[in-house]
């Protein structure tokens, strides 16, 4: 994995990554060559989500949505319908459908085995759609936009069943809490909110951070939330761990790790209950781990990234 700025190139100069366990022993054998595939998009990739253990779905500035077999490097299907760049994609793992949001102010639903156009269309926002979250039962969809609104949709009918607006709430990302009716949302107003999707009302507002909150994700067990900020001038680029096990009226901050110099933190991915990846503008992908022995301390593990993209080298 590598942080690639600008358009994708057919050949990417990126060193290999390896998993380094505690009992790792240096191997003097020649390094295996990095497998390179033809790019799935003709422009920058803006979002990616796992559809199955073999397939991922991605959206890009080329206005397309692609289902890609990352094991073989084959593009399974390409979906065209948006009038402007795709900003987010989302899906329920191992489902047949997935969703894309766009700068054309709409959200579309696609079917893996459908050959013509989107199976559902969700218009209604006034500006670019920047947040997208699907309920675990695949029946409801929540969207957020730079128009300061959150919308809840009935996926089967395409009807907007709830709409809520908060002044200056420029949504940057949404994620659904597993096995809960709650959606977590980050914003350019430096605030993280928990929404109760049943009535689309704010159930809790996290303490305001110093910088814009760019992304959020929730652990698979629904216990913890991780958020990231963009910082300013290379400082304040933070990943923050929150405890969701308390009542919804109180969400304590457990730990914060500063990745200053990495540039804005663009996205996060929860790997398991204790490990996550954090993508940054300037220094590739950082590996963070929750150390429960030290009271849920958030640690940055060993990485080795070059100062400027696209070349990066890191250890996991």
Secondary structure by P-SEA (a helix, b strand, c coil): ccccccccccccbbbbbbbbccbbbbbcccccccccccccccccccccccccccbbbbcccccccccccccccccccccccccccccccccccccccccccccccbbbbbbcccccccccccccccccccbbbbcccccbbbbbccccbbbbbccccccccbbbbbcccccccccccccccbbbbbccccbbbbbccccccccccccccccccccccccccccbbbbbbbcccccccbbbbbbccccccbbbbccccccccccccccccccccccbbbbbccccbbbbbbcccccbbbbbcbbbbccccccccccc
